[in-house]
C-alpha cells in the first residue's frame, strides 16, 4: 500500500494544543494547578439526601449480614468436614 492510499487517522490529524516545551514547570505553579484541580473536582461532588443515605446504609448492613451468614455456614461446614476427615475428637491428651 502506498503512502497516498493510507488514510489519515484521528490521532495523526489532531489539531489540538501542541505539547508544552517545558515539561517541568515551577514547583509553585504545579502546586497551584493541583489545588485548582482539587477544587474543580470537589465542586462536582453531590452529597446524598437523608433518604438516600438511610437507604444506602440499610443496603450495606443487609449485605454484611448476609455475608456473615454465608461465611459462618462455610466455616462450620469446613470445620465439621475436617473433623470428620481426620477423625478428631477434639482432645489432645497424651
Secondary structure as the mmCIF struct_conf table of DSSP 4:
data_model
#
loop_
_struct_conf.conf_type_id
_struct_conf.id
_struct_conf.beg_label_comp_id
_struct_conf.beg_label_asym_id
_struct_conf.beg_label_seq_id
_struct_conf.end_label_comp_id
_struct_conf.end_label_asym_id
_struct_conf.end_label_seq_id
TURN_TY1_P TURN_TY1_P1 UNK A 3 UNK A 5
BEND BEND1 UNK A 6 UNK A 6
HELX_LH_PP_P HELX_LH_PP_P1 UNK A 7 UNK A 9
TURN_TY1_P TURN_TY1_P2 UNK A 10 UNK A 13
HELX_LH_PP_P HELX_LH_PP_P2 UNK A 17 UNK A 20
BEND BEND2 UNK A 21 UNK A 21
BEND BEND3 UNK A 23 UNK A 24
HELX_RH_AL_P HELX_RH_AL_P1 UNK A 27 UNK A 42
TURN_TY1_P TURN_TY1_P3 UNK A 43 UNK A 44
HELX_LH_PP_P HELX_LH_PP_P3 UNK A 47 UNK A 49
HELX_RH_AL_P HELX_RH_AL_P2 UNK A 50 UNK A 86
TURN_TY1_P TURN_TY1_P4 UNK A 87 UNK A 87
BEND BEND4 UNK A 90 UNK A 90
#
